[in-house]
Amino acid sequence: MRYRGLGLNRKRMMEELEQGLLMQPWAWLQLAENSLLAKAYITKQGYALLISDLQQVWHEQVDANVVSQRAKELNKRLTAPPAAFLGHLDGLLRPLLMDTPGPGKATFSCDHVAEALILRVRSELSGLPFYWNFHCVLATPSLVSQHLIRPLMGMSLALQCQARELATLLRMKDLEIQDYQESGAVLSRDRLKTEPFEENSFLEQFMVEKLPEACSIGDGRPFVMNLQSLYVAVTRQEIQVRQEHQSAGDPQPSSSASSPQGTENQLLNQPKEPVSSAPSLPVPEKEPTGPSGPVKRPQLSKVKRKKLRGLFS
């Protein structure tokens, strides 16, 4: 019974590391000639690390026992509990991933050994040299899907939905301006005049003029700098849906949760977070039709207004 309890505790701990790592944003690292994307999650019981060079993805996840053994092998003069080493590693990695100055001097380097990647750390602990090697092996396809493919698909759906809302808002603004003009209002400053929003024309122009620059991935830095708030919101939503199904006794998400429409609706319920990159508008859908022909868009009723001030006179 004791061994079974230890096994359950270790399983819970590893699940906590997996979930904690999933909710972490990606960071961009420049180590010598290597440009890397990385994320890490460290607790007193272990750590999980994920690294990618946009060609491959490497992963390491260990518990306190492995940390204790590796610390003894690399630092024979240091004696401390695993939690102390994990706390020190957290203090070293956190500033690196957040691109902020660390509390002390630390150097990082990485080497490729066969299909593995070793991230080497050198610093000081209690006045003595401290060495650590993260031994990352190639990530499994399911892990890559969990941390990259599914979140990126969710982000695409969220941005598409945001673009639809913006296009609808622009059309409503055009109707409002049209109503002002029909009521006799005149724009007081010609430089502020805009043409009515034509979605098809905008999309065609965007594809030709803006798309090459907008989808330039480069070394991954634009993705890290501009989209991490949305990435974290999507991964948290994914975890929330999974937990709801687990609590309901359903190991597999329902079709509505895994379908594009279901994912889009779930993302709409998330708190709005700033996203600095402008999404491209989707191809407009056909207008709904009724039995007697196309359904006309609602027009704003004309209301007799007093003399307008500001932009219109």
Secondary structure, DSSP 4 states (H G I P E B T S, - for coil): -HHHHHHHHHHHHHHHHHHHHHTSPPEEEEETTEEEEEEEEEETTEEEEEEE-SS-EEEEEEEHHHHHHHHHHH-TT----HHHHHHHHHHHHHHHHHT---SS--EEEEEEETTEEEEEEEEEETTEEEEEEEEEEEPPHHHHIIIIIHHHHHHHHHHHHHHHHHHHHHHHHHHHHHHHHHTT--BS-GGG--PPP-HHHHHHHIIIIIHHHHT--TTSHHHHHHHHHHHHHHHHHHHHHHHHHHHTT-SS--HHHHSHHHHHHHHHTSPP----SPPPPPPPPPPPEETTEEPPPPPPPP-------SSB-
